[in-house]
Amino acid sequence: MKIRIFDRICAMTSGIYSILDKVIKLHSLNEDDILRLLKTEENNNLFSAADKVRKEHVGDEVHLRALIEFSNYCKQNCLYCGLRRDNPKITRYRLEPQEIINLAKKAADYGYKTIVLQSGEDLYYTVDKISKIISEIKNFDVAVALSIGEKSFEEYKAYRRAGTDRYLLRIETTDEALYNKLNPSMSLQNRMICLENIKKLGYEVGSGIMVGLPGQTLESIAKDILYFKSIPVDMAGIGPFIYHPDTPIKKTEENFFELALKVMAILRLLMPDINIPATTAMETLNLNGRLIALQCGANVVMPNATETAYRKHYEIYPGKICIGDSPKHCRFCIENKIKSINRCVGENRGYHRSNS
């Protein structure tokens, strides 16, 4: 009996090595292979393979992107999000256009090569306002990324014309029933159409999922991964689900850090030259979460460049790191951390290499 158990374990381990060998050579996997990797306990082998592929295809540079969270108003009512429209406990804020431009100028002066403008879906910011903000920020010789939700084709076109380089729109899940349940008044179909429109307009496309959503399965995560490959995305942000007490979601103490790392590593193996951020949520769950992620396939970090007074109010999930730090502190703190693992800060705008 002991021999049979040993043989079974060896066969399972051998199967994982075979899958890793296949994806390193071909950068292709089927859904069953992805499920095997999601279920494996051979995490170190998976993470090492992803780190090796990262080094070979995008090098040791870590690209820093200054994140400006300029409004926490949102017309949507996603059940898992602290910014949801029907959360009465949140203190709402929004920055005026010139405040946003001033923060972007400071970030550029700190050496950032990309500015990411992120908000809830706030109707206060018209197309003209956003376009003017983008045009002004482009004068600082930086790339600009927007993360402001679902818009019409014409709106996306206007932002592209104003100079926006990238657009980030997380899909969260490609399981239609789950998506529609967690995002009332929204539809997965429209989300996908938005991503198609962004792609058509020549943006670098960023998307991503939340790992650990209530009702999510490993099978649906495998389909998410293959969806990103099919677009294909230029950036994939993977964050663990973190329960927020001011939402209708049932409380969970489960920690999805390890599973999020596995999803991120599999994406690196499948899409070797895309940009993958070490997300802030990972460090909320693990003290060294971003550094660990950078050693499991990630090559981007997005430090917060929002003024300290506003940070605590942009609470998508509780316990966010660095809410008491200044933008300047965050910039040079993360650089020192990056150097501690023998990596370096990128000196260019960090475009997806297939587009550069």
N, C-alpha and C positions, 0 to 999 in steps of 0.2 A: 504493500500500500504506500509506504514512504517513497519508494522509487517512482510509483505512478504519479504521486503528487509533485515530486521533484521534476519529473519529465514534463508535467503539465505547465509548471511555472516556467521552465526553460523554454517551452514552446511559445508561451505568451510573450516572454521577453524577446525571444528571437523574432516574433511577429512584429513587435514594436520597432526593433532595429531595421527590419525589412521595410517597414513603412517610412521610417526616417531616411533610410538610404534612397528610397524611391523619390521622396519629395525633395531631397537635397539635389538630386540629379535632374529631375524633370519639373519641379515646382508645380506638381499636379497631384491631386488626391481626389478620390471619390468620397461620397458621404459616409460609407462604412469605415473607410480609413480614418476620416476625421473623428468619427465616434470612438474608434479605438484609441486615438490619441487623447481625446477628452476624458476617457475612462481610465487611462493608464495610471499606474502608480510610479512609473519610471519617469518622474517629472524632471529629474536632473538631466537625463539624457535628452529629453525634449528641449529643455531650456538651453542646454549647451549647443545643441544643433542650431537653434534659432540664433543664438549669439554669434556662432561661427558664420552663418549665412549673412547676418547683419554686417559683420566686419568685412566680409568679402564684397558685398554689394553696395553698401553705403558708407563704409569706413568708420573711423572712430570719432568723427565730429558729432557733437550733439547740438542741434539747432534750437536756439532759444526764441520763443515767440511771446511777445508781451500781450497779456490778456487784459483788456479793459472791459469790465462788466458795467455798462453804462446805464442800464435800467432794469429794475426787477418787476416792472409791470408786465402782466401777460394776459392776453385774452383767452388763452387756452386753459383747460382744466384737467390736465393729466394727473391721474390719481396718485402717482408716486412722487410728484415734484412739489417742493416747498414753495415755489413761486406761483403755484396754481391760482387761477382767478378767484376761487372761493375760499382761499385761506385768509381768514380775518385777523390772524395773529401777526402777520408779517408787517414790518414797517416799510412802506413803499418809497422808492426814490427814483429819480431820473436826472441825468446830467444834461445840461444844455450843450448845444453843438460846440461852442467855443471851449467849454470845459473838457470835452472829449478830445478836441484838437490839441489843447494844452498838455493833456496827459500823454498823448501820442508823441508830442515833441520831446517831452522829458524822457520817454522810453527810448526814442531814437538817440538822444544824447547819451543814454546809458549803454548804447551799443547794440540795441536790438535791431535786427534786420527785417523783422516781420511784426506788424501790429494786428492783433485779433480783436475785432469789435464784437462783443457778445451782449445779448439782452434777451428778455422775454419777448413775446410777440406784442410789442407796444405800438399802438396805432398813432401815438403822438408824433412819432418820427416819420414824416412823409418822405416820399421819394426824393423830393428836392432837398430836404434837410440831410438825409443820408448821403446823397450824391455830393453835396457841398462838403460834408465832413471828409468823405473819401478823397475828393480832389485836393483839399488842403493837406491832408496827411501824406499824400503822394509826393508833395513837395519836399518831404524829409528824406527822400531816397530810400524808401522801405517798401516791402511788399505789404499788401493789405488783405486780410481775410475777414469775411463777415460770417457771423453766426446769429442770425436774427429770425430764423424760422421760415415758414412756408409763405411764398410770395407768388405773384403771377409771373408769367413769362416776360411781360413787358417791364415789370419791376426789376427782375434779375438782369434783363438787358440793360436797363438804365444804370444799374450799379456796376456792371461790367464796363460800360462805356465810360463811367467816371473814373475807372482805374483799378477796380477790385480784382485781385489776382486769384483768390481762393474763396470758396464758399463751403462752410461746414454745416451739414444737416444730418444729424444722427437719425438712423432708422429705428433704433432701439430694439426692434424685433421684426422679423419678416413673417411671423406667425399671425395671419390676418385676424383670427378670432381673438387672440390675446392682445394684439395691437388695438383693435377697436374697443375692446373691453377696458383697457387701461387709458385710452385717449378718447374720451367722450367728445362727440361732435367733429372728430377727425376721422380720416380714413387712410389705411395703408396704401390704397391705390393712388390717392392724391400725393402722398409722400413720395412714392416712387416716381410719379410724373414730375414732381419738383426736381428730383435728382437727375432725371433724364434731361430736363430743360437746362439745368446748371451745366451738365456735360456738353450739351449742344452749343452753348454760348462760349465755350472755351475756357471756363474756369478750371482750376485744379479742384477736384471734387473730394471733399472730406465727408466721411460718414462714420458710423460706429454703432455699438450696441451697449446696453446695460446688461451685465451678466448677473443672474440671480433674481430676475423679476419674478414675482409670484405667478405661478402657472407656467413658467418657462421650462422647457425640456432640453436635454442635451441634443435631441434630434433637431429641434428648432434652431439651436445654436449652430449646429453643423450646416443647416440650410442658410443661416445668416452669413456664415463664412463664405460659402460658395456664391452667394449673392454679391458680396463685395468683389469677389474675383470676376464675376460676370460683367460688372459695370464698365470697366474696372475702376476702383477708387484710386486716388492718388495719396490719400491719407485715411487711416482707420484708427479711431479712438475707442479704446475698450475700457470701460469702467465697471467696477463692481457695484451692484445694487446696495444702497445704504438706506435703511428704514428712516423715514421722517415722521415724528409723532403728530405733526399737524396735517396729516393726509389720511385718507380713508383706508389705506393699505393696512392689512393685518400685521401686527408687530412681529418681527423675527430677529433673533440674535445671531443668526447664521452669518458667518464671515465668508465672503465670496472672493477674497483676494487671490487665493491659489488658482481657482478656476478661471478668473479673469486673466491671470498670467498665462495660463495654458492657451486660451483663445488668442491672446496677443502673439504668443510664440508660433502658433499654427499659421496665423496670418503672415508672419514674417517668412516662414518657410514656403508658403504658397505664392506670396507676392514679394519677392526678395528686395526690390528697390523702392518700395513705397515708404512714405513717412509714417512712423508709428509713435505717438506720444506716450511717455510715461505719465499717466494721468494723476491729477491731484488726489482723486478719490482713493487711489491705491495707497498713498501715504497717510490718508486718514485712517485706514485700517491697519497699516503697518508702519512703524516709525521710519523705516528705511525703504518704504515702498517704491519711491521713484528710482532710487539707485538700483534696487533689485530688478525693476522692470527694464532699466537700461542695460542690464546684464542678461536679459532674456529676450532681446530682440528690438527693444525700443531705441529711437534715435532722436526724439524731440522732447523738449520740456516747455511748458507754457506757464512761466511765473506770472503772478498777479501784478499788474501795473495800475490797478485801481487805487485811489486814495484810501487810506486806512479807515476813515470814518464810514465808508460805504460798504466795506467788505463783508461785515457781519450780517448785512441785510440781504446779500445775494446768496440766500441759503437754500439751494436746491436740495441739499441734504445737510444734516447737522454735523458738527465737529470738524468743519473744514480747517485745514492747516493755515497758518500764517496770517490769520485775520487781524492780528495786532501789529504786523510788520509794515514798514514803509516800502514803496515800490523800489527805492534804491537798495534797501537791505536785501530784498528778495532777489534782485538781479545778481548781486555779488555773492550772496550766500549760496545760491545754486551753482554758480561757477566753481566755487571752492569744493562743493560736493562732487561735481563732475570730475574735477582734477583728482579727487581722492580715489577714483577708480581707474585712473590712467586714461581718461578720455579728455577731449578738448572741446571748447565751444566753437561752433562753426562761424566762419567769418563771412559767409555769403547768405543769400536769402533762403537757401534750403529748399529750392524747388525739387519736385519729384524728378529724378534723373531722366526718366523717359521723356520729360517735357522740357528739359534744359538744353 
